Amino acid sequence: MSHPDVNLLINIRNSSSGLSPILGRVGHFITENPDYVMRHTISELADSIETSEGSITRFCRAFGFKGFSDFRTALAMEQGAARPDQDNQDEMSAVMSSIRDSNAIIDSKELQSAAVWLNQLDQVALYAVGTAVPVALFLQMNLLRMGKAASFIDRFYPTTLPLYGTEQKTGIIVVHTEQASADLLQMLAQAKHQGVEILSITRGTFTPLGRLSDRNLQAAVALKGEGEFGFAEVAGSMMVADRLLLALEEQDERYAACRKSQQKSIFSIESVANKLSEYFMS
């Protein structure tokens, strides 16, 4: 059996947008019904999804398994390890899971690369729309506290495209949680054409941004959809943003000193909920 991934369900959710419609439907059913998958045969699973056994096998192989039997065993091992935590979940469980899962899947090498790149920049332009805006504002606030020039750009029209010159080294951070407008993608494409490097923070795999990004940090796709006020979908991205800031602090001790002197807020479930409440209820 191929080595099972300890974050199997998270990886399935994050990779769903890159699968074919048929395999995507298989993945959606599995992430929503892991207990059912563990207790039924491949033919029963195929009947429930209204697809063929061959599609189930192809799905399993897409994630590095020889077949359904190996996949089901890995899923059972993963679910067995996670089960003790489930009895204590409360109303914030979706938010907590999003933060925990996002923290677990962060690519440490990509995170380090992003921090080194960010440290070398003279100024940072932050782009976001919709529910991603609080994450971009969180990054901007903390980058400013750390002494890094950072601006949030909330209007995406060709006539407002900043002029990225060569005198100062500028980079772009774009945050994606649920949507990205055509105007935003056009702005990013033009900046890319000017030689500006782009770091994207995305919820799962988002191909349009992936093509434009030089670096990508992924937050986990929440298991049960948007949740109340979309907290679960945004909390994971907030965690990734905070991990990026912590990695940046490791590049120069002055960053940590600056943020501490500015009364750095501790990242927590409560702080995420408060920040998102302020945004969504304003």
Sequence and secondary structure as in RCSB ss.txt:
>XXXX:A:sequence
MSHPDVNLLINIRNSSSGLSPILGRVGHFITENPDYVMRHTISELADSIETSEGSITRFCRAFGFKGFSDFRTAL
AMEQGAARPDQDNQDEMSAVMSSIRDSNAIIDSKELQSAAVWLNQLDQVALYAVGTAVPVALFLQMNLLRMGKAA
SFIDRFYPTTLPLYGTEQKTGIIVVHTEQASADLLQMLAQAKHQGVEILSITRGTFTPLGRLSDRNLQAAVALKG
EGEFGFAEVAGSMMVADRLLLALEEQDERYAACRKSQQKSIFSIESVANKLSEYFMS
>XXXX:A:secstr
     TTHHHHHHHHGGGS HHHHHHHHHHHH HHHHHHS HHHHHHHHTS HHHHHHHHHHTT SSHHHHHHHH
HHHHHHHHHHHTT  TTHHHHHHHHHHHHH  HHHHHHHHHHHHH SEEEEEE GGGHHHHHHHHHHHHHTT EE
EEE    GGG     SSS EEEEEEESS   HHHHHHHHHHHHTT EEEEEEES  HHHHHH SEEEEE   TTS
S GGGHHHHHHHHHHHHHHHHHHHTT HHHHHHHHHTT     HHHHHHHHHHHHT 
